[in-house]
Structure formats: structure tokens, C-alpha cells
């Protein structure tokens, strides 16, 4: 059997926060002097981001905080247990919102879902998000479940690969839900990793329906998956559990490492595609991939648009890009092809190609 992506929907928290508001928060929280504040402002202006979404309203405030301590230094910062307690509450609500829209869009009843795949690297508990969603959505208690955790920005590809394998072996309707609450793990500190991570990440959820059979008038058919590891980037991107939240290591060298290593992955594919869905891990990463593919920023505009509007939300971000492509398809796009790429800890490169069907 084949596998078809027939619905993609997204959800974000209610708190929309401008990049200018986050900048003010970070300057205050880290006690930056005038020179440090100017340097950080340059970083934020160059980020390519205008707004992000967060489950935490504090990022748009100067005082009166509800999650962080209400003093100028935000001390003490919340410990990991406190953050993960909030994750469990907020993640299931956001996930259910994206999933419900996804199933409604496909005119699929919740009880028709045969498999549920949940993806997250920003929170973990047991019973997990998968079981929480079974009850929240009213799925069958016998639904097959799979949790993909701590893979980071490329994890949606592994979820789609798993769904593809499931659909190849049996008649199935697989619901994938990728939910990340990155802003939950704000870390204080003037080191480069913290400042860069705090400038990029936002919160969001995306849900995808993958079916082995479909009568949908519009869908993506999965056609190929390829992956690679760049060992020289092993220490440049990492995500560790600390006493006060999850700690991100994100080196400024990541785009350079991707640039040097991505061509071996791209050699598996033809030279041009009709659409590109590149994970917007950052403005410089998008530029690097555009150069490697020989495409213009205009040809990759949807990825830039997602970066501007949402920042990097880790695993759901590339699905936000694919949704925008999916929503804009017309009958003229029948038979066209999509190349999608994402990158994460390892340093991992993931790719996927899709063929468009519109009837």
C-alpha cells in the first residue's frame, strides 16, 4: 500500500509576542549592560523573526510575572519539575486543538484513527502525551501508539516515516501530532548558546493525517526519505535535561557545518523541484540551503514566512511550512513535487520528497 498525507493543521498558544518584546525581556532578565544590549539587539534584528508564540505571557511584560519570579533578576528561575508540570497541562490542550482541526478538515471521525504518533522534545511524562490525547480526543482505547521523543527539529520526518511504514503494511489512518513548548525552557545567562536559543525558539503544534487509502481531492504522496549524519557537528547542537529546565546548546557554527555536509544528501535527488519546504531553523540556515540548492529566497519564501511569523518551534515547524504549501495547491499543481529538509542534533540531516495530487 501507499501512504498519503491528506490533512495538515496547526495551533499556537494565545500569547503572540513580538521580537522587540522578547528582546526587552532578555535584556532585563540577563542584566545586560548597554554594550551587551546593543549586541543582542543586532542579533534579534538579524534573526528574520518578527513574532513568536508562547504559553508564557511573561515574555511581553516588564513586571507582574506569573511564571517567573516577580523581581528584576527573575530569581529563582523555575525548576524542571515546575516547568514539566506546566508542559503536561498546556501541551495536551495545544495538541488537541491541532489534532481536532486536522481530523475535521479531513472529515475523519476520531474513532476511525488506527494509530497515534506523538512527537516532542520539550517535555516528557508517563503516562505520556499519547495517552492524554487518547482521552482528550476520544480516540479508541485500542489505538496503536508511538512516542517519538527528544529528537528535536527533524523529528516530524521520523514520525512520517513511521506512518509510511504502518500504511505500507496494513490499512491505516495514522494521526501524527508534533507539539513543542520551547519557551518553557528559558535559561538565564550571557553565553552565546543561551542568547542565540532565546532569540529563535517559539511554541506550536502541528497535526498530520497519513492514510493508506484515500478519496481526498488533494493530498501529498510520500515518495522518498533520505537521512545523513555529520559527525563534525556532534557537539554543536544538543539538548540536555538540567535542574532548571532543558538546556540547549546551539552553536553559531551549525549553518557552516550544514553547508559543508548537505550536498551528499542532496545528491540523492534531481536538481530542481516545484516546491521547497525547508525547516526554518534560522535565517542563516535558510540562506545556506538556498545556496546549496541553487534557488532564490523567493522560491523558498514560505519557509521565511513561517520563520517571521512563528520563529523556530522545533519539530512542528517544517509542518507549518508544508501546511502553507498544501493550503495553496490548485489543480494546476497536480503531479508537481516537493522537497523537504530538516536538521537537528547529531548533527542530523533529514529529507523527504512528496508528489502532489489535486483532482
Buried (B, 14 or more C-beta within 10 A) or exposed (E): BEBBBBBBBBBBBEBBBBBBBBBBBBBBBBEBEEEBBEEBBEBBEEBBBEBBBBBBBBBBBEEEBEBBEEEEEBEEBBEBEBBBEBBBEBBBBBBBBBBBBBBEBBEBEBEBBBBBBBBBBBBBEEEBBBBBBBEBBEBEEEBBBBBBBBBBBBBBBBBBBBBBEBBEEEEBBBBBBBBBBBBBBBBBEEEEBBBBBBBBBBBBBBBBBBBBEBEBEBBBBBBEBBBBEBEEBEEBBBBEEEEBBBBBBBBEBBBBBBBBBBEEBBEEBEEEBBBBBBBBBBBBBBBBBBEBBEBEEEBBEBBBBBBBBBBBBBBBBBBBBBBBBBEEBEEEBEEBBBBBBBBBBBBBBBBBBBBBBBE
